[in-house]
Amino acid sequence: MVSHFQRIEPAIETNPELVAHLRNGVAQSPIWRWYNITVEWAAEGACRLKMPVHPSMINADDQTLHGGIIATLVDEAVGAAMSTFHYSDRGVRGFTTTELSVSYLEGVLTPDVHAEGRILRNGRTLVVGQADILDGTGKLCARGRVTYMTFR
């Protein structure tokens, strides 16, 4: 029996060109540099990011990763998955988050955290994606959903 905290690995083959595209594009943003977010793999409409957990990101009461950091990581993972579609080639000038929700399932206690983002619907104006937040052992700790609006 699979509990709601276990995760089933997806069968995704990484695309080295998309990894390079993310590393040379969105990974250069100030928030990625500030959080030291790196790209582990990428495929069209999906990616996996890694972020080290610093002491300044930890809740004082239970020593877990702060929920605001997790929400930001959800937004960044889905945004990176969205970037694999090369929107600038399609006349999109940018996009903005219009809705973000996160279900927190377990606290992150490991020295690093992973976010796997994927696009669920790639519409002309609205794009919907989902991200799983995994601790360093691979345990599912949170799941978030994001809706973006594109600007043309």
KOLDREN-915628 format. One record per residue (C-alpha): x, y negated, z negated; residue in one letter. Coordinates in Angstrom, 2 decimals. Example, Ala and Ser with C-alpha at 12.3 -4.5 7.8 and 13.67 -1.06 7.14 Angstrom:
// residues 2
<r u="12.30" v="4.50" w="-7.80" type="A"/>
<r u="13.67" v="1.06" w="-7.14" type="S"/>
//
This chain:
// residues 152
<r u="0.00" v="0.00" w="0.00" type="M"/>
<r u="1.30" v="-3.46" w="0.92" type="V"/>
<r u="0.86" v="-6.13" w="-1.74" type="S"/>
<r u="0.16" v="-9.72" w="-0.71" type="H"/>
<r u="3.71" v="-10.61" w="-1.78" type="F"/>
<r u="5.45" v="-8.26" w="0.64" type="Q"/>
<r u="6.31" v="-9.30" w="4.14" type="R"/>
<r u="6.40" v="-7.23" w="7.32" type="I"/>
<r u="9.30" v="-8.13" w="9.60" type="E"/>
<r u="8.22" v="-9.47" w="13.01" type="P"/>
<r u="9.74" v="-8.03" w="16.17" type="A"/>
<r u="11.26" v="-11.23" w="17.55" type="I"/>
<r u="14.33" v="-11.34" w="19.74" type="E"/>
<r u="16.40" v="-14.49" w="19.25" type="T"/>
<r u="17.17" v="-16.79" w="22.17" type="N"/>
<r u="20.70" v="-18.27" w="21.89" type="P"/>
<r u="19.76" v="-21.22" w="24.11" type="E"/>
<r u="16.88" v="-22.15" w="21.80" type="L"/>
<r u="19.12" v="-21.80" w="18.74" type="V"/>
<r u="21.57" v="-24.22" w="20.37" type="A"/>
<r u="18.68" v="-26.55" w="21.33" type="H"/>
<r u="17.55" v="-26.71" w="17.68" type="L"/>
<r u="21.07" v="-27.06" w="16.30" type="R"/>
<r u="21.81" v="-29.93" w="18.69" type="N"/>
<r u="18.42" v="-31.60" w="18.29" type="G"/>
<r u="16.21" v="-31.45" w="15.21" type="V"/>
<r u="19.03" v="-30.09" w="13.05" type="A"/>
<r u="20.73" v="-33.49" w="13.45" type="Q"/>
<r u="17.87" v="-35.28" w="11.67" type="S"/>
<r u="18.68" v="-36.95" w="8.33" type="P"/>
<r u="16.40" v="-34.65" w="6.31" type="I"/>
<r u="18.03" v="-31.53" w="7.74" type="W"/>
<r u="21.47" v="-32.89" w="6.89" type="R"/>
<r u="20.32" v="-34.01" w="3.43" type="W"/>
<r u="18.81" v="-30.58" w="2.64" type="Y"/>
<r u="21.60" v="-28.76" w="4.56" type="N"/>
<r u="19.02" v="-26.81" w="6.61" type="I"/>
<r u="20.47" v="-24.47" w="9.23" type="T"/>
<r u="18.94" v="-22.41" w="12.05" type="V"/>
<r u="19.30" v="-18.63" w="11.72" type="E"/>
<r u="17.35" v="-17.59" w="14.82" type="W"/>
<r u="14.90" v="-19.00" w="17.33" type="A"/>
<r u="12.57" v="-17.75" w="20.03" type="A"/>
<r u="9.89" v="-19.59" w="21.98" type="E"/>
<r u="7.38" v="-20.78" w="19.42" type="G"/>
<r u="9.21" v="-19.35" w="16.40" type="A"/>
<r u="12.33" v="-19.83" w="14.29" type="C"/>
<r u="13.95" v="-18.99" w="10.98" type="R"/>
<r u="15.68" v="-21.63" w="8.88" type="L"/>
<r u="17.90" v="-21.33" w="5.82" type="K"/>
<r u="18.39" v="-23.88" w="3.05" type="M"/>
<r u="20.61" v="-23.72" w="-0.03" type="P"/>
<r u="18.82" v="-24.51" w="-3.29" type="V"/>
<r u="20.59" v="-27.27" w="-5.22" type="H"/>
<r u="20.13" v="-27.96" w="-8.96" type="P"/>
<r u="18.41" v="-31.28" w="-8.11" type="S"/>
<r u="15.64" v="-29.31" w="-6.36" type="M"/>
<r u="14.73" v="-27.20" w="-9.39" type="I"/>
<r u="11.73" v="-27.64" w="-11.70" type="N"/>
<r u="12.88" v="-28.32" w="-15.28" type="A"/>
<r u="10.24" v="-26.10" w="-16.90" type="D"/>
<r u="10.55" v="-22.77" w="-15.07" type="D"/>
<r u="13.78" v="-23.23" w="-13.06" type="Q"/>
<r u="12.00" v="-22.52" w="-9.73" type="T"/>
<r u="12.33" v="-24.48" w="-6.49" type="L"/>
<r u="10.07" v="-27.56" w="-6.57" type="H"/>
<r u="6.83" v="-27.23" w="-4.58" type="G"/>
<r u="7.42" v="-30.50" w="-2.74" type="G"/>
<r u="10.68" v="-29.12" w="-1.35" type="I"/>
<r u="8.82" v="-25.99" w="-0.24" type="I"/>
<r u="6.13" v="-28.10" w="1.48" type="A"/>
<r u="8.83" v="-30.08" w="3.29" type="T"/>
<r u="10.47" v="-26.83" w="4.40" type="L"/>
<r u="7.11" v="-25.59" w="5.75" type="V"/>
<r u="6.77" v="-28.81" w="7.77" type="D"/>
<r u="10.34" v="-28.58" w="9.07" type="E"/>
<r u="10.07" v="-24.89" w="10.03" type="A"/>
<r u="6.86" v="-25.36" w="12.01" type="V"/>
<r u="8.24" v="-28.55" w="13.56" type="G"/>
<r u="11.36" v="-26.67" w="14.63" type="A"/>
<r u="9.27" v="-23.83" w="16.07" type="A"/>
<r u="7.30" v="-26.46" w="17.96" type="M"/>
<r u="10.53" v="-27.97" w="19.31" type="S"/>
<r u="11.39" v="-24.71" w="21.05" type="T"/>
<r u="8.73" v="-25.61" w="23.64" type="F"/>
<r u="10.83" v="-28.57" w="24.92" type="H"/>
<r u="7.96" v="-31.04" w="24.63" type="Y"/>
<r u="10.00" v="-33.92" w="26.04" type="S"/>
<r u="9.99" v="-32.07" w="29.39" type="D"/>
<r u="6.17" v="-32.14" w="29.27" type="R"/>
<r u="5.73" v="-35.87" w="28.72" type="G"/>
<r u="5.40" v="-35.69" w="24.93" type="V"/>
<r u="7.12" v="-38.67" w="23.28" type="R"/>
<r u="6.74" v="-37.37" w="19.74" type="G"/>
<r u="4.43" v="-35.77" w="17.22" type="F"/>
<r u="3.23" v="-36.30" w="13.68" type="T"/>
<r u="1.88" v="-34.10" w="10.93" type="T"/>
<r u="-1.88" v="-34.56" w="10.52" type="T"/>
<r u="-2.53" v="-31.77" w="8.02" type="E"/>
<r u="-0.36" v="-29.56" w="5.81" type="L"/>
<r u="-1.41" v="-26.95" w="3.26" type="S"/>
<r u="0.68" v="-24.55" w="1.23" type="V"/>
<r u="-0.27" v="-21.48" w="-0.78" type="S"/>
<r u="2.35" v="-20.87" w="-3.46" type="Y"/>
<r u="2.61" v="-17.16" w="-4.24" type="L"/>
<r u="5.83" v="-16.73" w="-6.24" type="E"/>
<r u="8.52" v="-19.02" w="-7.57" type="G"/>
<r u="11.82" v="-19.24" w="-5.70" type="V"/>
<r u="14.66" v="-18.38" w="-8.08" type="L"/>
<r u="17.43" v="-17.49" w="-5.60" type="T"/>
<r u="20.33" v="-19.73" w="-4.54" type="P"/>
<r u="18.94" v="-19.99" w="-1.00" type="D"/>
<r u="15.54" v="-20.00" w="0.67" type="V"/>
<r u="14.38" v="-19.13" w="4.19" type="H"/>
<r u="11.50" v="-20.49" w="6.24" type="A"/>
<r u="10.05" v="-18.68" w="9.23" type="E"/>
<r u="7.92" v="-20.97" w="11.37" type="G"/>
<r u="5.70" v="-19.96" w="14.26" type="R"/>
<r u="3.19" v="-21.68" w="16.47" type="I"/>
<r u="-0.35" v="-20.30" w="16.31" type="L"/>
<r u="-1.95" v="-22.66" w="18.83" type="R"/>
<r u="-0.12" v="-24.87" w="21.29" type="N"/>
<r u="-2.75" v="-27.31" w="22.55" type="G"/>
<r u="-2.35" v="-30.45" w="24.64" type="R"/>
<r u="-3.06" v="-32.81" w="21.71" type="T"/>
<r u="-3.05" v="-30.61" w="18.60" type="L"/>
<r u="-0.52" v="-27.95" w="17.69" type="V"/>
<r u="-1.11" v="-25.57" w="14.77" type="V"/>
<r u="1.66" v="-23.57" w="13.15" type="G"/>
<r u="2.39" v="-21.46" w="10.10" type="Q"/>
<r u="5.51" v="-20.92" w="8.01" type="A"/>
<r u="6.45" v="-18.23" w="5.52" type="D"/>
<r u="8.82" v="-19.23" w="2.74" type="I"/>
<r u="11.04" v="-16.37" w="1.58" type="L"/>
<r u="13.49" v="-16.26" w="-1.28" type="D"/>
<r u="17.03" v="-14.97" w="-0.79" type="G"/>
<r u="15.87" v="-11.37" w="-1.29" type="T"/>
<r u="13.21" v="-11.65" w="1.43" type="G"/>
<r u="10.25" v="-11.87" w="-0.94" type="K"/>
<r u="7.33" v="-13.94" w="0.38" type="L"/>
<r u="7.00" v="-16.90" w="-2.00" type="C"/>
<r u="4.74" v="-19.29" w="-0.09" type="A"/>
<r u="2.80" v="-19.60" w="3.15" type="R"/>
<r u="1.90" v="-22.89" w="4.74" type="G"/>
<r u="-0.07" v="-24.13" w="7.72" type="R"/>
<r u="0.58" v="-27.37" w="9.58" type="V"/>
<r u="-1.33" v="-29.27" w="12.27" type="T"/>
<r u="0.50" v="-31.79" w="14.44" type="Y"/>
<r u="-0.79" v="-34.39" w="16.87" type="M"/>
<r u="1.34" v="-35.03" w="19.95" type="T"/>
<r u="1.95" v="-38.47" w="21.45" type="F"/>
<r u="2.12" v="-38.87" w="25.22" type="R"/>
//
